[in-house]
Structure formats: C-alpha cells, structure tokens
Amino acid sequence: MWTVNSESGDLHSVLLQDSVEQFWERRLPFVGIESSHFYLARCPHASFEEGRRDWIRLPRYLKEEGVQVFELTSILKKVLENTTLREKREIIEKIWTGRSVKPLAEELSVEHLTLGYPSKPYYDAEKDRIVIPDFTRVAWPYPRDTSFTSQVGTVICAMRRYSRRYEPNIVRLAYEYDEVLNRNIEIIWDANTSQERYTEPLCIEGGDTHIIDEETIAIGIGQRSTFTGFIETAKRLFENDCDKKIKYICAVVNPDYPAVDYMHLDVVINYPDRGKALVMPYYFESEVIRDIPKKKLLLKTLEAVRAKSELDDRPMEPLVHPNDFREAGSCSVYIRDGKEPKLLRRELSLLDFLLKEGKLEKDGLIFVGGEPETENDVEHLLKALMEQARGASNIFTIKPGVVIAYKRNKLTNKALKEHGIKVKEWGDCYLDMLGGPHCSTNPLCRD
C-alpha cells in the first residue's frame, strides 16, 4: 500500500489532472453565484494555447526528478479501452446513480465521464430546446482537493464547491480501475458515502489536509472543509491506524467566505524542507517567536479599506471583514481516545504547535514576500498579499529542499533561495490567481 508520510519527503508517485480546456473554454462568461457548474466568474488567462504549454511543464519537472506521474484523463482513456461492456455498465451505475438519462455502455467515452452526458450542448430540433451536459465532472485542474493519501491510506473527499461535487467519484474510478493504482491505493473512507445527517455539511478537501510528518496531520476548517468533516475524517483515520502511527490531528481555523484567496490551508503555509515552512505573514500569531509579522497590521488595513469604501459611499460587498481573520491560523490539537478524536489542547497558531513539538525550526520560517523592513511595514503587507493571491505560498515540494513555484512571485522565490531552497520556476500566465503547484498535484506515495 502506498502512503504519504510528510509534505517534504522524497516524492515517488503523484496524480495530475489535465482538465485545462474545460476549465477555461467550456463555460458561460457570466458573473453570478455558482448555481450552475457552467459559470466561472473570472478568466485571467489571455491565451489558452500558451497557457496549456505552461501547464505541460509541470509533469516534465516531476519526471526530471524521477517521480512516477499518473494523469487522470489518460488513466480514464486506458480504462475504457480495456474494460468489458459489463464493467462499463458498472461504471455507468456508479457515476449516473439516480439519473434517468445516462449513456449506453456501447457509447461510453472519456468525454462523458469528464464533460458530462451529452458531452457537449446541442439544439434538439424536435423538441425546440437546448440540451446541455448533465454535469461537468472534471472541470478543475486541481487533483489535490478531491482525495488525499495519508500515513494509513487514502480518503476520497467530499467537496463543498457546487461545481466540484461529483469530481471525487471520477478520481475514485481511476483508483479502482487502473491496474497500478488499484494494486497500490487502499481507500479507507469515501466521505461521500456517509448516511448521517448533520446541521452543517460534511465536507473535507485535500487542499486543507497537510501530512506534516509520520505522526501528524493538520486540517484547515473554514470556507471548504467543515468542522464536521474534520471530526468524521479524524475518526476514520484513527480507526484505520492499526499501528497507531498517527499521534496528532490538528484543526486549523481558516477564514470563511468571502475570503476567497484563503480558502484552503495550503494557500497560507507549505513545507519546502524538513524543519522549514513557507508562511503567509500577518496570518499566524505566535507566542514562541516574538518578532513574527503581526496580524494586527492586516486587520487594521482591512478596517481602513472598509472605512474608505463607506466614506466614498461605495461599500464593495462582499468585502472581507477584519473579524474573518481574527482567529485565522489558530489550532486545536486532537489525539486518539480509543478510535475517537479527543481534544488535547488549543494553541494560538499552527506555527506554535509545530515549534513546540520540534517539527519546525525557529529559523526555518520563510515569509511570502520576504522579510519586512520595519515593524509595521504596510508596503510589505501589500506586496505579500499580492504574491499570496498569485499562488506564492502554494509551492509543491518534490524532495527536501526542491520545490516547484510560480515564476512571477519574485520576492517569495528570492526568500526561498536565500534559505537554501532550489526553486523550479513554473510559468504562471495560465493558472495565476486561481491555484498553484500544490493545488495541481496529489501525492500518492511519499517518504
């Protein structure tokens, strides 16, 4: 069984998702609430062809370092080429459960699995109507979020975002029907199969889940993963941990909507090497390190922006409120009580937990945007916010001290290099401001 035992150990196998065309080219260009999976409010790339050439560099970087790369669409094509009609009927029942309109086994294609059925809209002359695909099931190039592999096996995630609600089902197909993945991936829980009813949705997403080391997992809770999702996931991890490898599972507070650029834990902290962390400054407080950039500066900046908007009679709603960040980064540490999670203690921040447990060195902090020049350096805050929004913190570690990072985040990349980190710079005209190298990769086997 493949396992993942850290965020910075040697990477052996990874899942990618080449869904770039449907991400940008198969949408309605209208701004609005995500009541339809065809809506996409923003589309920053200028050229699809140029952007795709950028994306293709990602598997190349990984293979150069000896990583075994699996790509979802390629896997699905191979699966359908080698399955019998009976197996295709099984796949159809799994994916189109409860739907009256579904493809026949004889016509089932990869496009039906990823783009929906039918695979493209068309005009039905007989009924004088437009028929659109039932659901675009693979519409985002971010496999990180739909599943995660831990020290004890793989969890299929339950997504909070409407447009991604069925995506984990397709990823599970790949794990079950690909010969190599089926042999090595052990699914210990599918969060979509829960029959319980809760007052908040049971949501758990891989972008919120950090495998810190052999004994520690941190899970962000906020806009995407819920506390209910955290507790239920912690239960399943402890239940399946027969050797009691996992000692701590931490719940880390993230801002909720509308703090869209802080949706997952992996957009504020990542781990380029053992004992080191790339951190969004002004996000985490610390009682251990006194000279860390203070959250107060971020809160007061947000207060000033809101006050100016009101003064100009231009209240830009939804505009993030300072209160959304006051508890951000705080950490509740859970241990096992039999097979149940039990609260051990609360820490001011995830950083303080990592520092106190010796999992992070005091001189191992690297800040997005580099070091501020003065104590209340507002210019540094603004530069850090912009680089963070462009995916600066969303680095992906291939092996200790070697990361993939977006090229345009010059200040952050310079800070990484000054701390001895080798940075493979990835052109980001395509995915800029929507996701980064960490979002675009899903480790399947890592030391």
C-alpha positions in Angstrom: 0.0 0.0 0.0 1.2 3.5 -0.9 1.3 6.0 1.9 2.2 9.7 2.3 4.3 10.4 5.4 5.1 14.1 5.1 4.8 17.3 3.0 8.5 17.5 2.2 9.9 14.0 2.0 11.0 12.3 -1.3 8.1 12.1 -3.7 7.7 8.8 -5.6 4.2 8.9 -7.2 1.8 11.7 -8.0 -1.6 12.3 -9.6 -2.2 15.2 -12.1 -5.3 16.3 -13.9 -5.1 17.6 -17.4 -8.5 19.3 -17.5 -7.3 22.6 -18.7 -9.6 23.0 -21.7 -12.9 22.5 -19.9 -11.6 24.7 -17.1 -11.3 27.8 -19.3 -13.1 27.1 -22.6 -16.4 25.4 -21.8 -18.0 28.0 -19.6 -20.6 30.8 -19.7 -18.8 34.1 -19.3 -21.3 35.5 -16.8 -20.7 36.6 -13.3 -23.0 35.2 -10.7 -23.4 32.8 -7.8 -22.3 29.4 -8.6 -25.8 28.0 -9.2 -24.5 26.3 -12.4 -21.3 24.5 -13.0 -21.0 26.4 -16.3 -20.4 29.7 -14.5 -16.9 31.0 -14.0 -16.7 34.5 -12.6 -13.1 35.3 -13.7 -10.9 34.2 -16.5 -7.5 35.9 -16.3 -5.5 34.0 -18.9 -5.0 35.6 -22.3 -4.2 32.6 -24.4 -5.4 29.1 -23.9 -2.7 27.6 -26.1 0.1 29.5 -24.3 -1.4 28.5 -21.0 -1.6 24.9 -21.9 2.1 25.0 -22.8 2.8 26.3 -19.4 0.8 23.5 -17.7 2.7 20.8 -19.6 5.9 21.9 -17.9 4.5 20.5 -14.6 4.7 16.8 -15.4 8.1 17.4 -17.1 9.5 19.0 -13.9 8.3 16.0 -11.9 9.6 13.3 -14.2 13.0 15.1 -14.3 13.2 14.3 -10.5 12.3 10.7 -11.0 8.7 10.9 -9.9 6.1 8.5 -11.4 3.3 10.6 -12.8 -0.3 9.5 -13.3 -2.7 11.7 -15.2 -6.4 11.3 -14.7 -7.7 11.7 -18.2 -5.1 9.4 -19.6 -6.0 6.8 -17.0 -9.7 7.0 -17.9 -9.0 6.6 -21.6 -6.9 3.5 -20.9 -9.6 2.1 -18.5 -12.3 2.4 -21.1 -10.2 0.8 -23.8 -9.6 -2.2 -21.6 -12.9 -2.8 -19.9 -15.7 -5.1 -20.9 -19.3 -4.0 -21.5 -20.3 -5.4 -18.1 -17.6 -3.3 -16.5 -18.7 -0.2 -18.4 -22.3 -0.8 -17.1 -20.9 -0.9 -13.6 -19.1 2.4 -14.2 -22.3 4.0 -15.5 -24.2 2.9 -12.5 -21.6 4.3 -10.2 -21.4 7.7 -11.9 -25.1 8.2 -13.0 -26.8 6.7 -10.0 -30.3 8.1 -9.7 -30.3 9.7 -13.2 -32.8 8.7 -15.8 -30.7 9.9 -18.7 -27.3 8.2 -19.0 -25.0 6.9 -21.7 -25.2 3.3 -23.0 -22.3 1.1 -22.3 -21.6 0.8 -26.0 -21.2 4.6 -26.3 -19.5 5.4 -23.0 -16.5 7.7 -23.6 -14.0 9.7 -21.5 -15.8 12.9 -22.5 -19.0 11.5 -20.9 -17.1 10.9 -17.6 -15.4 14.3 -17.6 -17.6 16.7 -19.5 -21.0 15.1 -18.8 -23.7 13.4 -20.8 -24.1 14.5 -23.6 -20.5 15.7 -23.8 -21.4 18.9 -25.5 -24.5 21.1 -25.8 -26.7 20.8 -28.9 -30.0 22.0 -30.3 -32.8 19.5 -30.3 -34.9 20.4 -33.3 -37.7 18.0 -32.5 -38.3 19.5 -29.0 -37.1 23.0 -29.9 -34.7 23.2 -26.9 -31.1 23.3 -26.0 -29.7 20.2 -24.3 -26.7 20.7 -22.1 -24.4 18.2 -20.4 -25.8 16.8 -17.1 -22.7 17.8 -15.2 -19.1 18.7 -15.9 -17.5 16.2 -13.6 -13.8 17.1 -14.2 -13.7 20.9 -14.6 -10.7 22.0 -12.5 -7.0 21.0 -12.9 -6.6 20.6 -9.2 -6.4 17.0 -8.1 -5.1 18.0 -4.7 -8.6 18.6 -3.4 -10.6 15.5 -4.3 -8.7 12.9 -2.4 -5.6 12.7 -0.1 -3.3 9.8 0.9 -2.2 9.7 4.5 0.1 7.5 6.6 -2.7 4.9 6.8 -4.4 5.0 3.4 -6.4 7.2 1.0 -9.6 9.3 1.7 -12.0 10.3 -1.0 -13.0 13.8 -0.2 -16.5 15.4 -0.1 -16.4 18.8 -1.9 -18.1 22.0 -0.7 -18.0 23.8 -4.0 -21.0 23.0 -6.2 -19.1 22.7 -9.5 -16.8 20.0 -8.0 -19.3 17.9 -6.1 -19.0 14.9 -8.4 -15.3 15.1 -9.2 -14.2 12.8 -6.4 -16.3 10.0 -8.0 -14.2 10.2 -11.1 -11.0 10.1 -9.2 -12.2 7.1 -7.3 -12.8 5.3 -10.7 -9.2 5.8 -11.6 -8.0 4.4 -8.3 -10.3 1.3 -8.7 -9.9 0.5 -12.4 -6.3 1.4 -13.2 -4.2 -1.7 -12.7 -1.2 0.0 -10.9 -3.3 2.3 -8.7 -5.7 -0.4 -7.8 -2.8 -2.5 -6.6 -1.2 0.3 -4.5 -4.0 2.6 -3.4 -6.1 1.5 -0.4 -9.2 3.6 0.0 -10.0 3.7 3.8 -13.0 6.1 3.5 -15.2 7.8 1.0 -16.7 10.9 2.7 -19.5 11.0 0.1 -20.9 7.7 1.4 -21.8 8.9 4.8 -25.5 8.3 5.7 -25.5 10.6 8.7 -27.3 13.9 8.7 -25.6 16.9 10.2 -26.5 20.6 10.8 -23.6 21.6 8.7 -22.3 19.8 5.6 -19.8 17.0 6.0 -17.0 18.5 3.8 -13.4 17.6 3.7 -10.9 18.7 1.0 -7.4 17.7 0.2 -6.1 21.3 -0.1 -6.9 21.6 3.6 -5.1 18.5 4.6 -1.4 18.5 5.4 0.5 15.4 6.2 3.1 17.2 8.4 5.2 14.1 9.3 4.8 10.4 10.2 2.7 11.2 13.3 0.9 14.5 12.5 -1.9 15.7 10.2 -3.2 19.3 10.1 -6.6 20.0 8.5 -7.9 23.5 7.8 -11.5 24.2 8.6 -13.4 27.2 7.1 -14.6 28.0 3.7 -14.2 24.5 2.2 -13.6 21.8 4.9 -16.1 21.9 7.8 -15.6 21.0 11.5 -18.0 18.1 10.9 -15.8 16.9 8.0 -12.7 17.3 10.2 -14.2 15.2 13.1 -15.5 12.5 10.9 -12.2 12.3 8.9 -10.2 12.1 12.1 -12.4 9.2 13.3 -11.7 7.3 10.1 -8.0 7.9 10.2 -7.7 6.7 13.8 -10.0 3.7 13.1 -7.7 2.6 10.3 -4.5 3.3 12.1 -3.9 -0.2 13.5 -0.3 0.5 14.2 -1.1 3.8 16.0 1.2 5.8 13.7 -0.8 9.0 13.9 -0.4 10.9 17.2 -1.9 14.3 16.4 -4.6 15.6 14.1 -4.9 19.4 14.3 -7.9 21.5 13.3 -6.6 24.9 11.9 -9.1 27.8 11.5 -9.3 29.4 8.1 -11.4 32.4 7.2 -14.8 31.6 5.8 -16.4 33.3 2.8 -15.8 35.9 1.4 -12.0 35.5 2.0 -11.7 33.6 -1.3 -7.9 33.6 -1.6 -7.6 31.9 1.8 -9.9 29.0 1.0 -7.5 26.1 1.9 -4.8 25.6 4.4 -2.3 25.1 1.5 -2.6 28.7 0.4 -1.1 30.1 3.7 1.6 27.5 4.6 3.7 24.9 2.9 6.9 23.0 3.7 9.9 23.3 1.4 12.2 21.2 3.6 12.3 19.4 6.9 12.1 21.9 9.7 11.1 24.8 7.4 7.8 26.4 6.4 6.8 29.0 3.8 4.3 31.1 5.6 1.9 33.9 4.7 2.9 36.7 7.1 0.3 38.6 9.1 -1.9 35.4 9.1 -0.4 33.4 12.1 0.2 34.7 15.6 3.0 33.3 17.8 3.9 33.3 21.4 7.1 31.4 20.7 8.6 33.8 18.1 8.0 37.4 19.2 9.2 39.2 16.1 6.9 37.5 13.6 4.9 40.0 11.5 1.8 40.8 13.5 -1.7 40.0 12.3 -2.8 43.4 13.7 -1.4 45.1 10.6 -3.6 43.1 8.3 -6.7 43.7 10.5 -6.1 47.5 10.6 -5.5 47.5 6.8 -8.8 45.8 6.3 -10.5 48.2 8.6 -9.1 51.2 6.7 -10.2 49.8 3.3 -13.7 49.2 4.6 -13.9 52.7 6.2 -12.7 54.3 3.0 -15.3 52.4 1.0 -18.1 53.6 3.3 -16.7 57.2 3.3 -16.9 57.2 -0.5 -20.4 55.7 -0.4 -19.0 52.7 -2.3 -19.4 49.8 0.0 -17.9 47.0 -2.0 -19.8 44.0 -0.8 -18.9 41.3 -0.2 -15.8 42.9 1.2 -13.8 40.8 3.6 -14.2 41.9 7.3 -11.3 42.0 9.8 -13.3 39.7 12.0 -12.9 36.9 9.4 -9.1 36.9 10.1 -9.0 37.3 13.9 -9.0 33.6 14.7 -7.3 32.5 11.5 -4.4 30.1 12.0 -5.4 29.1 15.5 -5.0 25.4 16.2 -6.9 22.7 18.2 -4.8 19.6 18.8 -6.6 16.2 18.9 -5.3 12.9 20.0 -6.8 9.4 19.9 -9.2 8.2 22.6 -9.7 4.6 21.6 -10.8 5.2 17.9 -12.2 8.7 18.6 -10.6 12.1 18.4 -10.2 13.8 21.7 -9.2 17.5 22.2 -5.8 17.7 23.9 -5.1 21.4 23.9 -5.5 24.6 21.9 -2.6 26.6 20.5 -2.5 30.3 19.4 -1.5 29.1 16.0 -0.4 26.0 14.0 3.1 27.6 14.0 3.3 27.5 17.8 2.2 23.8 17.8 4.9 22.9 15.2 7.6 24.9 17.0 6.8 23.5 20.5 6.8 19.9 19.1 10.1 20.4 17.3 8.5 20.0 13.9 9.6 23.5 12.8 12.9 25.2 13.5 12.8 28.8 14.8 15.0 30.0 12.0 13.0 27.8 9.5 10.3 30.4 8.8 10.3 31.8 5.3 7.8 34.6 4.6 5.7 35.2 1.4 7.1 38.5 0.1 10.3 38.1 2.1 11.2 39.8 5.3 9.6 43.2 6.2 12.0 46.1 6.6 10.2 47.6 9.6 7.8 46.5 12.3 4.6 47.9 10.7 5.7 47.7 7.0 2.4 48.3 5.1 4.2 48.2 1.8 5.5 44.7 2.6 2.0 43.6 3.7 0.6 44.7 0.3 3.3 43.0 -1.7 2.9 39.8 0.4 -0.9 39.9 -0.2 -0.5 40.2 -3.9 2.1 37.4 -4.2 -0.1 35.2 -2.0 -3.0 35.9 -4.2 -0.8 34.8 -7.1 -0.1 31.5 -5.5 3.3 32.3 -3.9 2.6 30.2 -0.8 1.2 27.3 -2.9 4.6 25.7 -3.6 5.0 21.9 -4.1 7.9 20.1 -2.6 9.4 17.3 -4.8 12.0 16.3 -2.3 13.7 18.0 0.7 14.9 21.4 -0.5 13.5 21.2 -4.0 10.2 22.9 -4.9 8.0 24.0 -7.8 6.9 27.6 -7.5 5.2 30.1 -9.7 7.7 32.2 -11.6 6.3 35.7 -11.2 6.4 35.7 -7.4 9.9 37.2 -7.3 10.1 38.3 -3.7 9.0 34.9 -2.3 11.2 32.9 -4.7 14.1 35.0 -3.6 13.4 34.4 0.0 13.2 30.6 -0.6 16.6 30.6 -2.4 18.1 32.6 0.4 17.1 29.8 2.7 18.8 27.2 0.5 15.8 26.0 -1.4 16.2 25.1 -5.0 13.2 26.6 -6.9 12.0 25.2 -10.2 10.1 28.2 -11.5 6.8 27.4 -13.3 5.4 30.0 -15.8 2.0 31.0 -14.4 0.2 33.1 -17.0 -2.4 30.2 -17.1 -3.2 29.4 -13.5 -2.3 32.7 -11.9 -4.6 33.7 -9.0 -6.6 30.5 -9.1 -4.3 27.8 -7.9 -0.7 26.8 -7.8 1.7 23.9 -7.9 0.4 22.4 -4.6 -3.2 22.5 -5.8 -2.2 21.0 -9.1 -0.6 17.8 -7.6 -1.8 15.0 -5.5 0.9 12.9 -3.8 0.2 9.2 -3.9 3.5 7.9 -2.4 5.9 10.0 -0.4 8.6 9.3 2.3 
